[in-house]
Amino acid sequence: MLSNAEIGIDLGTANILVYSKNKGIIMNEPSVVAIDVNTKKVLAVGHDAKNMIGKTPGNIVAVRPLKDGVIADFDVTTDMLKHIMGTIGKKLGFSLRKPSVVVCTPSGATSVERRAIHDAVKNSGAKNVHLIEEPVAAAIGADLPVGEPVANVIVDIGGGTTEVAIISYGGVVSCNTIRVAGDKMDEDIIQYIRKSYNLLIGERTAEQIKMEIGYAPIEHTSIEMDIRGRDLVTGLPKTISLTSTEVQVAIQESLLSVLEAIRATLENCPPELSGDIVDRGVILSGGGALLNGLQEWLSKEIVVPVHIAPNPLESVAIGTGKSLAVIHKLQKATR
């Protein structure tokens, strides 16, 4: 019997991933909770709740308790974490009595926000809670030599925030967090279609559009996709076809903000480390890294090699899990 289970949790705006030492990623669910408004009872968590977004009756709401990478609704987050701890216990085959948990926080989070994350995890039944900065976790998960004095540049494009950080010796040398990421791109697509076609679409449709025909500003052969939504003029359902070049225009501004953040971070980099960056390049992680053509576009714009982490969606969670072994080193660096 394991006396003390150790798990790493990536509390993302869009997805929550849990990593355990012996099993790897044991859970990957959207961070959405469906709640009954009257009784405040949690009805569904994860995929089931995500399918309810925008389709629920009046007494049920599907909410995302995390906004921009930090906790927006404390009680719901705690309930969600309790639910997740229960699910993990079932998956691992034994109950997690008092696990040690490592959770990542956005590098731009204030002490109050960090405290909220710490307390939420503690309340859901964890014994020890360690906080680790998200870019550091992403770098560990992408197998970068974090502990050595070489520059590792990581760009983590998540759901709520994009974090750009230069990591050396287990700590963050310079970092930038902007609240422009996957969700903002979805929002851009919704607004664009609303303006151009007088058509209203939901968040989930927008996300599908982004995944299927979203492109970074590069040359590509245009592809089409049919989209259904509500016509704002007649109020009736309507189908239009959208091309990938239009989506490109819609999300261009958000991508430029991301580029700006990368540039700003590289400008604040000590000159010694700049030399390393030219050799080693920049690593992309997070779900936003999967956007078509993003890698080419960025390497063209910042003129250093850009690589995508082995599995960008999971790198932060894997890093939080792996950091259990090196947390003592990291804690010394952060203290």
N, C-alpha and C positions, 0 to 999 in steps of 0.2 A: 504494500500500500504506500502510495506516495504521501509522505508526511505533509509536504507543502507544494501545491501545484503552482507553477509559474506561467503566467500568460502575458502576452503583449496585446494591447488593444489599440487599433487605429480608429479614433473617433472622428470620422470624416463628416463633412456636411452632407455628402451624397451617400456614402457607403460606410458601414462599420465592418471592420475585419478583425478577426481574433486569431492569434497565432499561438500555438503551444509548442513547447520545446521538442516533444517527441513526435507530434503528428503534423507539424507544419500548419498551414492555414486550415483552421477547422470551421471557420464561419465567414461568410461574405454576404452580407445582407444590406439592402438599402436602409439608410437611417430614417425610416418613416414609421410613425406610430398612428394607428387608428384608435381614436378614443370616443367613448360614449359621452356626449356632452352632459347629460343629466347625472349619471352616476360617477363620472370621471374614471370609469374603468377602462383599462387597456384591452382592446378587442383583438388587435392583430399588430404584429411587428414585422418589419422586413418586406419581403416580396409580396406577401398577401396584402399588406397595408399600402404598398406602392401601387398595386393594381387598383386600389380604391380612390387614388387621388383624382379629384374632380368628378367622381361618379357616386358620391355618397348621399344618402338621405339626410334630412335636416338634423337628426339627433346624433349623427356620427360625423366626426371630422378626421381627416387624415392630415397630420401635421409633421413637419420636420423640426424636431426640437433643437437642432443645431443650425446656427446661421453663421455664415462666414467663418466656419471652423471653430467657433466658440459656442458655449451653451446659451441658448436664448430662453429656453423654458426648463427650469431646473427640475421640477417635480416629474415632468414627463420623461426627461432624460434619465433620471434615477429609476423610474419604472421600467424604461426600456432596457437599461443595463441589468436590472434584476432579472428581467425576462431572458435576456441574452445569457446571463450566468447560468440560469436554469437549463437553457437549451444546450449550452456547452457541456454542462454536467452530464446530460443524457448522451451527448455524442461521445464523450470520453469514457463513458461507462461507469464513472464513479462521481459522487457529488463533490463539487468543489467546496470544501468547507471554508477555508480562509486562504484564498490564493494570494500570491504576491503578484501585483499587476504593474506593468509599465504602460503608461499612456502617453501619447504624444500631444504636445500643445503647439499651436502656431507660434512661430518665433516672435511675432509682433503682439502676442497676447499680453494684456496687462496683468498685474498681480491678482487683481480681483477675479479676472476670467480664469486664471490658472487655479486659483483657490476653488472656484466653482467646479472645475473639472475634477480636481482632487477630491472634493467632498462628495460629488455625485458618485464617483467610483467607490469611495470608502463606504458610502451609505448602501451601496448595492452588495456589500458583503465581502469586500477585499480586506486583507490584513495589512499588507504594506502597499503603498502606492508611490511609485516613482514617476516623476514627469521627465520627459525627454523632448528636446526640441525637434519639431517635425523634419526640418531639413537634415538634421543629423541622422534621424531614423531612416529617412529615405536613402541617404548615402550609404549607411550600413547595409540596408536591404539590397542596394544595387551593387554590393561587393566592392565598394571603393575603399582604399586604404585610409580609413578615417583617422586612425591613431598616429599616422606618420606626418611629419612636417612638409607635406606637399599640398598644393591647392587642389581641392576637389570642388568643382562648381556644380551645384545641383539646382535644377529648376523643377519645382514640384507644382504642376498645374492640377489642382483638385477640383472640387465642386464649388466651394465658396471662396477659397483664397488661392492665390498663386504665390509661392514663396521662392525667392531666389537667394541662395546663400553660398558663400565661399567657406569651406570647412577645412581647417587644418589643425592637427594635433587634438582631435576630439572636441574642438570647440568651434563656434561660429566667428569667423573673422569679420565678415561684413554681410549684412543681409537686408533684404527688402521684402516686405509683404504687401501685396495689393489685393483688394477685394474684388478682383476681376478674374473670373475663372469660368468653369463649365456652365454654372447657373446663369452667369451674366450673358454668355453666348446664346443660351436658350432664350433668354429674355430679348436679346437683340433680334433673334429670328422671329419671335412672336410679333415684336413691334414692326419689323420690316414688312411682314406679310400683311399686317393690319393696315399699314400705310399704303402699300402698293396695290393690294387686292381687295381691301375692305373685308378681310376675312379674319375671323377670330379663331385661333387654335389654342390648345391646351399645352401645359408644360411637357407632358409626356410625348406629344406629337413633335414638339420642337426638339426635344432631346433625340428622338428617332431621326429627324431630318439631319441634325448635326452629325450623328454617328454615321449615317449612310451617305449623305452627299455634302458634308461640310468639308471645305478645303481651305488651307492657308493660302495667302495671296501668291500663288505660283501658277504658271501655265499648266493647263491640264485639259483633257478632252471632257467636254461638258456632259453631264449625265442628268437625266430627269427623274422626277419622283412625283407620284400623285399624292395630294394632300387633301384631307377632308376637314372641314371646320364649319363655323356658322357665318353666313353672310351677314354683315352688319347692316346692309341696306334693306334686304327683305326679311332678315331674321330666320331664314330657312337654311338647312344644311346644303353645302355646296362643295364640289370637288374642283381643285385647280391643279395644274402641273407646274412644278417649280424646278428650275435648273440649278446645277451646283454653282454656276457663276454668280447667281443671285445670292445664294447663301454666303458665298465668298465675300460679296459686298457687305452683307448684313453683319458678319462677325469680324470684319477687317479692323474696326476701331478697337475692339477688345484685344485683338492680337497685337495691335500696335502698343497698347498699354503694357502688355506682357513684355514686349521687346524693350520698351522704355525702362521697365524695372530691371531687366537683365543688364542693359547698358549702364544704368545707374550703379548697380552693384559692382560691375566690373570696373567702373571709374573709381570706386572707393577702395579698390584692391591695392594692397601694398605692392610696389613694383617687383619685389623679389618673387612674389607669388604669380604675378602676371606672366612671367616666363613659363611657369609650369602650365598655366592655363592654355597657352598656345600649343604645347605638346599634348596635353591630356584632353583638352576640350571640355565641353559642357555636357552634363548628363541630364536627360529629360526623364521625369517620372510623374506618376499621377495619371488619372484617366485622360486629362487633356493632352497628354503626350501622344495619344493614339490618333489625334486629328490628322487627316490625310495631308501629306505634304508639309507638315509643320517642321519636320527635321531639316528638309532641304531649304525651306524659306529662312529658318533661323541661321543656318550655317552661312547662307548667302549674305544675310544682313550683318551678322557680327563677325564674320570672317575668322571664326575659329571652328574647329571640328565640333559637330553636335552628335551625340549618341543617344539612343533610347535605352533605358534600363531594361534588363532581361524580361521582367514582367512588371511593367510600370504600375499597374493597378494595385499590385500587392507589395511593392517594395517597402512602403512605410511600415506595413504590418509586420513583414518579415524582419525589418530592421528593429522594430520595437521588441520583437521576440528575441532576436539575437543579442540585443543590447543588454539583456539580463545578465549575460556573462561579463560584459565589459562595463556595466553600470557603475561599478566602483571607481573605475578610471574616469568615466565621464563625470561622475558626481564631483570628483576632485577638481576636474577642469571647470565645472560650472560654479563651484562654491566661491 
